[in-house]
C-alpha cells in the first residue's frame, strides 16, 4: 500500500528555484514584504512566480493572488511549510525532483542571515504562521478543553516489522544553522542558553509542554538518543486527516524536535519549528486537530500515554539497536517490568486508595498507577477572592492542594460503595495516599471549573517552593517502596507551565524552566532569562518537580 500523499497540483505549480530566493537577499528591508500591503511578517512565497504575499489572517493577499493568477502553491517564509490552495491542505517534505528542498534550504539560509534578536523577542503568538487561520486573536484564539475521551489511535500503532531502527550518526538536522555570518550581531562566544519553538497557529499549549519536557534532563537524554525509526517507504506529510496511521511514530518526531533544540543551542539558533511533530499529533489525535486553543494538560497526558504505548510496541527493537552504553546506564530499560516503559520509569508513581464503609467499618484498598496528580484548589481560598481586600486574601500553598488531595472524602449518594461485608452498597469515605513517588513529579492544578453553563478560571496565586518540596507527610510510610534506603521525598522545581488569561475563551501558555542553573522564560519563539523570584511569583498551571538523589 502506498502511504505517500501527493498533491496533484505540485508538479505544475513550481516555476521558481533557489536562485529566485537568493535574488531577494539583495533587496534590503523590502525583501520579504507583502507586495500588496507591505506587511513584513508571516508572509508566503508563491512557488510559481516568486511573489511574496501576506497570509489569510492579515489581508489575505496570498489567497487572493492564488485565485486571480491561478498560482496554487505557496511556501511559508517562516516555517517553509507548503500550502496548496486547490487542495486546501498543507503538503510537506519534498517532491520527487527535490525542487522544494532546494528552495527550503535557501530560505533557511536566508532567514539565518537576516533574523535579528529583536525580531525573535517579540511575542510570536500575536500572529499565526498559517494562511488559513480565520479566527486568530492576540494571545491565542478560542480555547477548547474537551472532557471527552481521546480518540488517540493507540490501537493503530505500527508494527516493529514495518520500520528499520539503527543507531544514529551525528548529522546536521533540517533546522540546524549554517555558519554564522561575519556581521552577526551576537558574538559566537555568547552561547545561547535556550532555543524557542515557533508558534504554528495557537500551538503555545504544545510548545510550553515540549519546552518543559526538554528541560528534564533524563527525558531529553533518553529520547534524543533513541535510534532513528526509518519508514520502509518515503512519505510526504499533509494535514489531511484521511491517512493511514501505519508507520506514524510520535517518538521519532519528538526525537527530532529534541535534537533540533539541542543543536540550536550549540549553533546559536533562536527558534526551531516543531511542525512535523504537530502534523504527527494531528494524524493520531483527533482531539488536537484545528487551530483553536487546546489545553496544555490534556496534551501532556495524551503525549505521555502515546509515548508509553509506542515505546512498548518497539521495546525489543530499541533494546537491540540502542548500543550506547551511557544510555543504558542512564535510564531504566523499557522491558525491565511488564507493562512498563521509560515514561513510567520517570513519571510513574503509585497511589493507594482506601474506601471505608461507614456502616461496618470494613475497608477496601487498591493500588493505582499515575503519571501526574491533578490537584483541586481548596474551596475556602477561591470562594473569598471577591469578598475580601487584597491584603486580607488567604494565601494558598501547593501543600494545601496536596493536603486536600489526600484528605478523607465522603462519597456522595451517586457513588455508593459496594461493601463485601454488608453485601450491599453503603455510604463510605475515600482517601488517597501516595504509595510510591515518581522520579519526576507532575502536579496539575485544576484552575478551570464549571459554573452553571460555562467554564471559569480560578485565577488565584498559589505559592510553591523552587527548592525542597517535601512530600513526606503525603506518602504512606509502611510500604516497601518507601522503606528503601535510597527513597527520598524531597523535590526541586524543574519547570512550570503558566496559563495567561481570564478564562478558556482566550489565553496563552508559556513555560519557565531551569536550564543549567538559569531560569528561562519560554514564550514560543521568545526566550528570556529571568530571576528565580519571577518564577516564584507566577501563577502555576502545571509544575514539574525532579526528585533529589537519595542522601
N, C-alpha and C positions, 0 to 999 in steps of 0.2 A: 504493500500500500504506500502510495506516495504521500508523504506528510508535508511536502513543500507547498506553501501557499503562494502562488504567483499572482501579481497584479497584471492583468492582460493589457493594461494601458502603458505599462512602464517602458517597454521597448521603444515605442514610437514617441515617447514624451521626453526623452533626454536629447537635448540639442546643444548642450554646453559641455565643457570639460574643465579640468583643474586650472587650465590657463585663464579661463574666464574669471575664476575666483582670484587668481594671482593678480590679474589686472586691476582688481578693486582695491588692492593694497596701496596703490599709488594715488588714491583719490581723496586723501585726507579724511576730515571728520565726516564727510558725506558717504563714506564707503559702505555703510550698512543701513543708511536711512531709507525709509519708505519713499519710493519715487513720487507718490501722490501727496502724502501728508507730512513727510519729513520726520515721522516717528522713528526714534533711534533704538527702540528696544523690542525684543521678541519678534523680529521680522523673519520673513520666509523668502528663500531664493527660488525663483521659477526655474526649473530644470530644463525648460525648453528655450527660453530667451535670455535667461540670466538676470531678469529684472528682480528687484527686491521690494517686497510689499508687506504691509502690516497684517497681523493676524486678525481673525474674525472678531475677537473680543475688543479690539481697538477701533478700527474703522472699516474692517472687512475688505481692505483693498486687495489682499491676496486672493480671496474668494471671488471678488468682482473681476479681477484680471483673468482668473481661470475661466469664468463664464463668458467674458467678452472676447478673449483671444483663443479660447478652446485649448489652453495650456493646462493640462490636467494634474501635473505632479509638481510639488514643491518640497524643498528641504529646509528644515529649521536652521537658522544661523546659530542658535544657541545649543541645540542638542543633536543636530544633524539627523534627526528623525525625518522620515519621508512620508508625505501625506498625499493620497490620491483623491481628488475631489469627485471624480466619477464613481469610484468605489465607495467614497465616504469612509475610508479606512486608512490607517497607518500601515505602511509597508517598511519593514526594517531590514538590516543587513544589506546584501548586495545582489545585483543582477548577475547573470552568467558572464558578462563581459567585464566585470569589475569596474564599470564606469562610476557607479555610485561610491564605491570605496575610494577611488581616486579623488572625487570631489570632497568626500568626507575628510580625507587626510589633509587636503588643502585648507578646508575650513577650520579644522583643529589647529593647524599651524597658524592660520590667520588669526584665530581668536587668542592663541597663546601670546602672539606678538603685540596685540592691541588691547588686551583687557587690563585695566588698571585696578589697583587695590580699591580705589574709591567706588568703582562700579560694583565690586563684589560685596562691599559693606552695606549696600542698600538692602532694604527688606525685600527679598526676592518674592515673597508671597503676595506682594501687591499686584503682581501680574502673572498670568498663566503663560506657559510656553506653547500652548496648543491653539490652532486656528479655529477650532470648533467649539470652544468653551463659551456658551451663551450667558451663563449665569455667574461669572466670576465677579467677586466683590473684594474690596480691600480687606486684607487679613482673612481671607478664605470666604467661601460661599456657604450655602445652607448645609448645616450639619445633620447627619443622619446616624443615629445609633440604633441599630436593629437588635431586637431581643429574640429574633427567630434563630433557629439552629443553623449552623453553617452547612451550605451545600458545597463542601470543600473538595469533593472529588477524591477523598482519601482511598476509596475503594478502586480508583482507576490508576493506581500507581504503576509505572513501567516496571517491567521485569528486568532483573540483572542481566539476563542474556541479551537484552536489547542495547546494551551500551558497552563501550570499552573504557576501562579505567587504567590509567597509567600514572606513575609518579611524574609530577610536574617539573619542567625545567624552567629556570628563571627567564621569562621572556617579557618583552615590553608590552604592557597592556594597551588596549584600544584607547583608553582615556589618558594615557601617560604623556607627560610633557616631552616635547623635544628640547634641545639645548636652549637655555635662556639667552635672549638677545643681549648684546653688549650694553645696550642702553636701558636695561631693565631698571625700574625704579626701586626695586627691592634687592638689596645685596644678597648674593647667594650664600654668604656666610650666616645670614639670619635664617635659620631653618624654621620652616612653618611648623607650628605646634598642632594644627588641626586643619582638616580639609572639609569643606562644605558639601552638601548634596543639593543638586538643582531641583527646584520645585517643578513638577511636571503637570501641574494643574490641580491645586488643592491636595497635594501629596505630603503636606507637612506632618500629617499623622504617621506616615510611613518613615519619613526622614528622621523624625525625633526618636522613633524606636530603633532604627538602624544605627544612629549615632550612639545611642545608649549601649546597645549590644556591642558595637565596635570597641567601646572603651572598657569592656570587660575582658581582661587580658586572656583568660583561659578560652573564652568563646572565640575571640578573633584568631588566636593561635591555632586552635583546632580546625576551624572551617577554612581558614586561608591556606592551610597546609594539606587539605584533602587532595587526593589525586583528581585530575580532570575527569569529568564524565562526558566522554565524547559520544555524540549521537552517531548511530550507524549510517544516517543519511544527513546531508546538509539540509538546512531549513531556513526559510525566510519567515520571520515573525510578523504577524499582522495583529491588529486589535480586533479582528473578527472573533466572536465568541463561538463560532461554529467550527471548532477544530478538534481533532482527535487529541486526547490527553496523553497518548502514549509518548514516552521519552520526554516528558516535561518534568524537569528536576529543579525544584526551588533551591536545593542545596548548592547546585552548580552556579546559579545566578547570584546567590548570596556570596559564594566564594569569590566570584569576580568582583563584586562590589567591595568586599573587604580588601582584596588585593589592590584595587584601584585607590582606595582610601589610604592604604599603607604606602603605595608608590607615589601617591600625590603628595604626601608629607615629605618624602625623600626628594621629590623633584619640584618642590615649592609650588604645587598646583593649588589654585584657590578653591575649586569645586569640581566634582565629577557628577556624571549623570547615572542614576540608578534605573534607567528606562527599561532595560531588558528584564530586570528583576520585577519591575512593576507590570510589565506585559505578562510575565510568567504568573504573577498573582492573579491577573485578570483571567488567565486561562483556567486556573484551578479553583478559584474562589469567587463565585458569582456575587457574593456579598459586597466585594470591593470594586466592582465594575462601575464605571461612570466617574464624573469629575466633581461630584459634590463631596463635602467633607465627611470623613469617616472617623470612627472612634479609635484612638491610639491603643487603648487597652484591648479592644476586640481584635485589632490587627496583631498585637503582640501575642495574644493567646492563640490565634489561628496559626501564626508563624511558628511558634514553638511546637504546637501539635503536629503541624505538617512536617517540620524538620525531624521530629522524633519518628514519625511514621516512615519517612523516606530513608532515614538512617537505618532503621530496622530492615527495610527491604533490600538494602545494598550492603549490609554489615559484613557479609562474607567477602564480597569483592574488595571492600575497603581494607579489611584486615590483611588480605593477601597482597595488596599493592602499596599500602602505606608503610614503606620501609624506613622512614625517618625515625631513628632510634630516640631522638629527643622528643618527638611527638608521642611515642609510645610511653615514655616515662612521665610525660606531662599530663596526660589525660587518662581517664578510665576507659578501658576497652568497651566497645558497644555490645560485645557478646558476653560480658562478664556475668550477667544475670538475665534470665529470661524476661523479656518484656522491657528491658532497659535500653538506653541509648546514651550518647554523650549528653543530650539535652536533659535527661532525667538525672544524670550523674552531677550536673551543675545546678540545675534549678529545682530538682525534685526533692521534696520533703514528705513527711507522713503526719497526718492528723489522727488523733484518737477521738472519736465521737462517742459520747456516753449518753444513753437515753435511760431515764429513771421513771418508773411507774409511780405515780402519786398515790395509788391505792394500796399496793402491796410492798412497794419499795424495791422491787426487782429491777435489775439493771441489764442493759444490753450494750456491748461495746463493739466498735467496728473501726478498722484501720482504713483510712482513705488517703491515697497519694495526692499531692498537689504540686503545681508548678508556680503558683503565686497565691497570695492571700488577698481577698477583696474585703476591705475594712469599712464598716459603717462609721459615719461621724456621729457620736452620741448626740441625741436629740436636744439635750439640755444646752448644748453650745449654739446650735444654729437657730433654735426657736426664739432666742432672746436677742438676736442680732439687731432687729429693727426696733426693739423696745428699750434698748439701753444706749447710753452715750459711748463714744469710742473708748474713753478712759475707764469704763466700767465693764466692758465686754469680757466675759470669761475667756481665758486662754486655753485653747485645746492643744494637746501634745499628742504626738503619734502613739505614745504609750497609752493614752486614754482610748484611742481607737483599738489598740491591741487588747486592752483590758475588756472592752465591750465585746470583742470577738470571742474571748474565752469565757465570758460571763454565763451564768446559768440562765437559760431562757425557757419560759413556759410555753409549750406548744399550743397553738390555737385549736379550736373545735374542728377545723378542717384538716388538722394534722395529727389527729389522734393516733397514738402508737398501739400496735397490737402486742399486748403483754402475753408472753408464753406461759406465765404462771396463772394469770387470771383467765386466759383463753378468750380474751375479747379485747377490743380497742378501749384504751383507757387514757385519761388525762396524764400527761407526763411532762418532764423537763428534759432539756437537752443542753449539753455543753461540749465545747471542743477543748482539747489540749494539743499542743504540738508535741508529737512523739519523736520525730527526727527532723532536725534542722537541715536546710539545704546549704550548699556552698555559696550560692548566690540567692539572696532573699529578695523576692519581688513583691512589693506592697502596693496594691491598687486602692486608692481612696475613692470611695463611692460618692462623688460630688453631684451626680445627677439623680434626680428622683422625680417621680410622677406627682403632679399636683392637679387634681381634678382631671382635666383632659389634655394636659400638656406637661412637658418636662421642664424642670427648673434646675438651676445650678446653685449649689451651696458654696458660695464664694468666700469661704472662711479661711483665715490664716491658721495654719496648723504647724506648730513647731516640731522640728525634727533635728536630731543630732547629726553633725557631719562625721564625727568620730564617736566610737564606743556606744553604739546602740546595744543595750544589754537585754537579751530576751530570756534570761534565766527564769524569771517568775512565770513565764508563759509556757515553759517546757515541762512535760511530765518527767519527773526526776528519778523514776524507778525502772526505766526501760533500758535494755542492753545498749541501745544506740547512744544514750546519754550518759552511760557509765564508763564509756571508753576514755582512756587517758587523753586522747587527742581531741575529744569532743570539746567544743567551745561555743559559747553563746554570745560572743561579742562580735559586732559587725561595724564596718566602716562604709560610708556612703561612696558609691562609685558613680552613680548618675541619677538624674531626676528629670522627669518629663513634666512640663507645665502646660496647662490649658489656659490660654488667654481669651477673655471674652465673657459676656454676661450669661450666655446660655448656649443651647445646642443649635440655635438658628444662625449663629455666627461664632467665630472663634478661630484660634490659631494655636498650633503646637510648636513649642521649642524644647530644647533639652540642654541641661547643664551636665558636664561630665568632667571627672578628674582624669587628666591626661598627664602622666609623669609628674605628678605633684602640682600641676597648674589646673585651675578651674577654667573651662572654656564654655562659652555660650554658643550653641549651635542653632542658628536660625536659618534653616535651609542653606543657601549659598554663603551666608554670612557667618563668620566665626570670629568671636572676640574673646579675649582673655578678661576674666572678671575676678573680683576678690571673693574670698570664702564667705564674707558677710553678705554679699549679693545673693549667693546661693542660699544661705540660711534664711534670707528674707522672702524667698519666692513662695508661691502657693502650690505645693506639690500635687500632682495627679497620680504619677507612678514613681515609686522610689526603688532604686536598685542598690542593695547592700551586699558587700562581699564579706565572708567570714574571715576573721583573723586566724592566722596559723595557731595551732594549739601551743599553749605556753607550758 
